[in-house]
Amino acid sequence: MINIKRVVILGANGTMGAGSAEVFAAGGCDVVLLARAKEKAREGLVGAQNMAKSERIGDLMSVGTYDDDFDEAVGKADLIFEALAEDIELKKKFFERVDKKRRPDSIVATVSSGLSITEMARPCSESFRRNFLGIHLFNPPNVIVGTEVIPQPDTDPALVTAVVDALERRFGRVVTVCDDMPAFAGNRVGFKVLNEVAQLAAKHGVAFVDYLIGPYTGRAMPPLATVDLVGWDVHKAIVDNVHANTNDEARDAFELPTFVAELIDEGHLGNKTPEHGGFYRRVKEGGKNVNLVLDPATGNYKNPADVKVKPIAFVEKMRELHRIGCYAEAFKHFVTAEGAEADLARRVILGYVSYALNRVGDGEVVRQPRDMDRIMGFGFNWAPPTVLADVIGVKETIKAIERSGLKVPKVLTQAKAGERLFREPNVNIGRFFAA
Amino acid sequence: MAAPVYVLGGYQTDFARNWNKESKHIVAMMREAVYGGLEATAIEPSEIEVGHVGNFAAELYAMQGHLGAFLVDIDPAFSGLPTSRHEAACASGSIAILAASAEIEAGRYDLAMVVGVEQMKTVDPAKGGDFLGTAAWYDREAKGIEFPFPKLFGKLGDEYDKRFGLKDEHLAHISAVNYSNAKRNPLAQTRNWYMTEDHARSQDKFNTIIGGRIKVSDCSQVTDGSVSLFLASEKFATAYAKRRGVALDSIPRILGWGHHTASIEFTAKVAESKNNPYVLPHTRQAILDAFKRAGVAECWDINAIETHDCFTTSEYMAIDHFGLTKPGESWKAVEDGTIELGGKLPINPSGGLIGAGHPVGATGTRQVLDAFKQVTGQAGDYQVDGAKRVATLNIGGSGTTSVAFVVGA
């Protein structure tokens, strides 16, 4: 199998262009960054230097344009890495050019976060398709090591094995191999939760749901703040795609809330549109940063003091226990707490465990629970589903899932008594539970 | 001959974590290290007879003293457990190990738990640098000085330069080797960071001078971390081996130890060693004592070293002080690959303080745990093939408190 030494990045000016350039150069590759204009490609190079905190990493990089340098760079590359905008027609157009100029033994990969890999390669030659797969990096890839590798039906299985091996050993990735299904594994499961929380915000308010499904439930950042960071346009593209192209027990959870759709039309895309904001809008008031909070009913932004959430006893108790490192004890409170708020929190969190583990198995997006754990833990920085099952207890988790009226995954019912489900070595599970 | 002290194992937290970002109290870190260690060694909490905590400055970083008492809080079975906390700056972890070993040797207890811990990411770098200054003579060497310790260890490099000559490229190579080893260590802080020898040699807007000849790439890290270690008497180890179905002599022991303290002020140390072939003779003596007690004739009788590379200059010093080269010729072992993984005597297969991280009070326990992993073949991708004996060197201050161990089966 080919040894990846020379890499060409298409779409080098974007965040993922710069990020992937950093990852491949850090693994010792020579990287050519291509964009429409040289200055644009240089932006990618500088971005990679900033991520690596090293000017020297730039010694391994060169920049060029699609007009002047494409043929030579693509012809020489061992890996052609496409990081263009998420537009399948645009990608296809580039792949047609790549197909003509690449060496027959070179690997072609797309960083797409959920478009059909199979469809992208359909018009290309057999040689192209044998050597084509998805390598979905998460942003920023120098920090977030979770990575999905997505073969399509014509991808050479030996290539998949070799690419996974190289990504893990040379490029420091934690890899999940998944099927070419809408949004793949991580975004399918992650955005189900994020969109469900966005739906709940219409009724319960932004601040309340971000508090209720906050870091204490097993994530680094509250869900709606996460959507703001990702961008509402990206969020919409992912959930619309899954809603239109899948049909499972959680299909309704992928329906984009009306208020989100309307605000997107008005230019609200989250943090990338600071003048409009998203669920939050950061403004300066009297020299101080204030994080205004969206009122989904009116589309107006309110002062955080006016939408302050009244602390909920079981949430506060859990945070206190997380703070001193008693995670299992904290989740005892989660399972047994009474009241509508606790029911709601359980529906979302146990819904996450249920949905994630039900996507494991034949005909689903991944084969093993470990694959789902890896992408949720190291792509999303969320407590992997089996970590939650372990801290709650597998039997208790099954009962709680049933009580919440959710589908119990086979991974749980088939688990051996007393056996821990989370198998990833050298991982501190405490890292997933912030107080 | 002192009674033997067995090392049953322990647990290291992931040094890449930021516990302040997780909104965690320092006891959470200790709890994870303790339970992780109990699980790894299959020891019951009720079997622990005494607890020792190594910590440098929780009073400053976390506004919390009396850390020994926090052990008791971790498990109901620890109620009433005799505990204490030990401080000797960056050597605190090793001092805690020495205290626990002494009690086992004296026959007071059969099973001791040692926990090294430091939470450092609670403050900005300048304030953290000031706190670390208390490991020197604060009034004379640190007060009002930005990042005093890089400057002090820059002076160590200058002293080598003056006596023997020193090239910065050798320091850069030491840095690159530590970072490279850390990439193999799944618990190392810098395992996903970018570092090459070219970068370590360069000086630019990213790799800036921190003090004297010390650049960012020459420094160890600001780290949150905790490490537990379980030490036992022959009586406990015999029963433990039996229930685990292993031979007693397969369980590693602390074969030897050395412990010396020099003047706290750096200039006083240098003045004292003026006519000595070694720049830090008390550090040298701590190593020789550990070798002697372990029955080790010279460094080539050990298979790996976990040393105190708080800066590249401290590892440079350790190379000749361990005897890999004649005094002042450390560069030879740097140039010929001796210290690299796969070399004749690898130094810091874990990545050391530069690569794995340096949670000050936990570093000594981390080194001994790594030595344990090496000699029991459990070091994974950073395993030194066939390691039988591993030495550690843990230093508090600017070469002030030196503790060395030799661990082996």
Interface residues (C-beta under 8 A of the other chain):
Chain A: E22 A26 Q49 M51 A52 K53 S54 E55 R56 I57 D59 N142 V143 V145 G172 P215 A220 R319 H322 R323 I324 G325 C326 P425 N426 V427 N428 G430 R431 F433 A434 A435
Chain B: T13 D14 R17 K21 E22 S23 K24 H25 V27 A28 M29 M30 R31 E32 G36 D73 K183 P186 L187 R191 N192 W193 Y194 M195 T196 D198 H199 S202 D204 K205 F206 N207
